[in-house]
Amino acid sequence: MPSMEYMKRKYLRSLSISDLILVVIILMIAFLTYRSYGREKNSLYIYKDSQLFGVYQLDTPQDIVVDDHVRIQIADGKARISHSDCPDKRCVKQGFNNNMPIICLPNHVVLEFKSREEDRKLILY
């Protein structure tokens, strides 16, 4: 039976350049994905009926009343819909978040998170 060291050397010799390039590309994609998800979102944009209701900083804890149907809570750099009178309450069940948008379809409310870097985009004409 061949030794483990022999098997490792044989396996490493069988790798081609294209295999190594593929591994490097996968590692780069994983790093870039981790880096983009690791960014902290600083602002909460609230839309009601496709109109901007307000922009709030996630740094300061507060409770926001959008209308009689929806209340939003900001705490610990995250936000959630704390109360909604929609039938299935999927927006309330999402809980606190600071990356993915939170949408309450029956009440036409959208919570969108943006970072300060996203506000400073370079636009070339």
C-alpha positions as CSV (number, residue, x, y, z in Angstrom):
1,M,0.0,0.0,0.0
2,P,1.5,3.4,-1.0
3,S,2.3,5.9,1.8
4,M,0.2,9.0,2.4
5,E,3.1,11.2,1.4
6,Y,3.4,9.4,-1.9
7,M,-0.3,9.9,-2.6
8,K,-0.1,13.6,-1.8
9,R,2.8,14.2,-4.2
10,K,1.1,12.2,-6.9
11,Y,-2.1,14.2,-6.5
12,L,-0.3,17.5,-6.6
13,R,1.6,16.6,-9.7
14,S,-1.7,15.7,-11.5
15,L,-3.0,19.3,-11.0
16,S,-2.9,21.3,-14.2
17,I,-2.5,25.1,-14.6
18,S,-6.2,25.4,-15.4
19,D,-7.1,23.6,-12.1
20,L,-4.9,26.1,-10.2
21,I,-6.5,29.1,-12.0
22,L,-10.0,27.8,-11.2
23,V,-9.1,27.5,-7.5
24,V,-7.7,31.0,-7.5
25,I,-10.8,32.4,-9.2
26,I,-13.1,30.6,-6.7
27,L,-11.1,32.0,-3.8
28,M,-11.3,35.5,-5.2
29,I,-15.1,35.3,-5.7
30,A,-15.5,34.0,-2.2
31,F,-13.3,36.9,-0.8
32,L,-15.2,39.6,-2.8
33,T,-18.6,38.1,-1.7
34,Y,-17.5,38.1,1.9
35,R,-16.2,41.6,1.7
36,S,-19.4,43.0,0.1
37,Y,-21.7,41.3,2.7
38,G,-19.4,42.5,5.5
39,R,-20.1,46.2,4.8
40,E,-22.2,47.8,7.4
41,K,-25.2,49.7,6.2
42,N,-25.6,53.1,7.8
43,S,-28.9,54.5,6.5
44,L,-32.4,53.3,6.4
45,Y,-34.6,54.5,3.5
46,I,-38.3,54.0,4.1
47,Y,-40.7,54.1,1.1
48,K,-44.5,54.3,1.4
49,D,-46.5,53.9,-1.9
50,S,-43.3,54.2,-3.9
51,Q,-42.6,57.6,-2.4
52,L,-39.6,58.3,0.0
53,F,-41.1,58.6,3.5
54,G,-37.8,59.3,5.2
55,V,-34.1,58.6,5.7
56,Y,-33.0,57.5,9.2
57,Q,-29.6,56.7,10.6
58,L,-29.1,53.2,12.0
59,D,-26.8,54.6,14.7
60,T,-29.6,56.1,16.8
61,P,-32.3,53.8,18.3
62,Q,-35.8,55.0,17.6
63,D,-39.4,54.0,16.8
64,I,-41.0,55.3,13.6
65,V,-44.7,55.4,12.9
66,V,-45.3,55.3,9.1
67,D,-49.1,55.3,9.4
68,D,-51.8,53.6,11.4
69,H,-50.8,50.3,9.9
70,V,-47.0,50.1,10.2
71,R,-44.4,50.8,12.9
72,I,-40.6,50.4,12.5
73,Q,-38.0,50.0,15.2
74,I,-34.3,50.8,14.9
75,A,-31.9,49.4,17.5
76,D,-28.3,48.2,17.5
77,G,-27.6,49.3,14.0
78,K,-30.5,47.2,12.6
79,A,-34.1,47.8,11.8
80,R,-37.3,45.8,11.7
81,I,-41.0,46.3,11.2
82,S,-42.3,45.9,14.8
83,H,-46.0,46.1,14.0
84,S,-48.1,45.6,10.9
85,D,-51.7,44.8,10.5
86,C,-51.3,42.8,7.3
87,P,-52.8,39.3,7.4
88,D,-49.6,37.1,7.1
89,K,-47.1,39.3,8.9
90,R,-44.2,38.1,6.9
91,C,-42.5,41.5,7.2
92,V,-42.7,41.3,11.0
93,K,-41.4,37.7,11.1
94,Q,-38.2,38.8,9.2
95,G,-37.0,40.5,12.4
96,F,-34.0,42.8,12.7
97,N,-31.9,43.2,9.6
98,N,-29.4,45.7,8.1
99,N,-28.7,44.1,4.7
100,M,-31.7,42.7,2.9
101,P,-34.7,44.9,2.1
102,I,-37.8,44.4,4.2
103,I,-41.1,44.7,2.3
104,C,-44.7,44.8,3.5
105,L,-46.7,44.3,0.3
106,P,-50.3,44.8,1.7
107,N,-49.3,48.2,3.2
108,H,-46.9,49.2,0.4
109,V,-43.9,49.8,2.7
110,V,-40.3,49.1,1.8
111,L,-37.3,49.4,4.1
112,E,-34.0,49.7,2.1
113,F,-30.6,49.8,3.7
114,K,-27.8,51.8,2.1
115,S,-24.2,52.6,3.2
116,R,-22.5,55.9,2.9
117,E,-20.2,54.5,0.2
118,E,-23.2,53.7,-2.0
119,D,-24.3,57.4,-1.8
120,R,-20.9,58.5,-3.2
121,K,-20.9,56.8,-6.6
122,L,-18.8,58.2,-9.4
123,I,-20.9,59.0,-12.4
124,L,-19.1,59.4,-15.7
125,Y,-20.8,61.1,-18.7
